[in-house]
Amino acid sequence: MVFQLVVVIVIPIILGIVVVPPFDLPEEHSESITVPDEPSSDIPERDFFYFFLMIIWLFFLIRILLQIRRGTFKLQRKF
C-alpha cells in the first residue's frame, strides 16, 4: 500500500523536474522571420516519457481511490 502512495506522490515531482523548465528563456529579437519547413522539438522522447508516466500515475491513483471507496486501503506500520 505504501508503494502506491509513493508512486502517486513521486511521479508528479519527477514530471515537474523533467518536463517543466525552471524559467522561460529570453526571446531574441531578430529582424528577419524564418519559418522552418518542419516542426522541431527539443527532446522527442520527452513527450513519450511524460505520457507513459501519466498513464502509470493515473492507474495508481484510480486503484487507490477504488480501494479507499471499498474500505480495503490500509497502511500498516512495520517496525
C-alpha positions, 0 to 999 in steps of 0.5 A: 500500500505504501508503494502506491502512495509513493508512486502517486506522490513521486511521479508528479515531482519527477514530471515537474523536474523533467518536463517543466523548465525552471524559467522561460528563456529570453526571446531574441529579437531578430529582424528577419522571420524564418519559418522552418519547413518542419516542426522541431522539438527539443527532446522527442522522447520527452513527450513519450516519457511524460505520457507513459508516466501519466498513464502509470500515475493515473492507474495508481491513483484510480486503484487507490481511490477504488480501494479507499471507496471499498474500505480495503486501503490500509497502511500498516506500520512495520517496525 
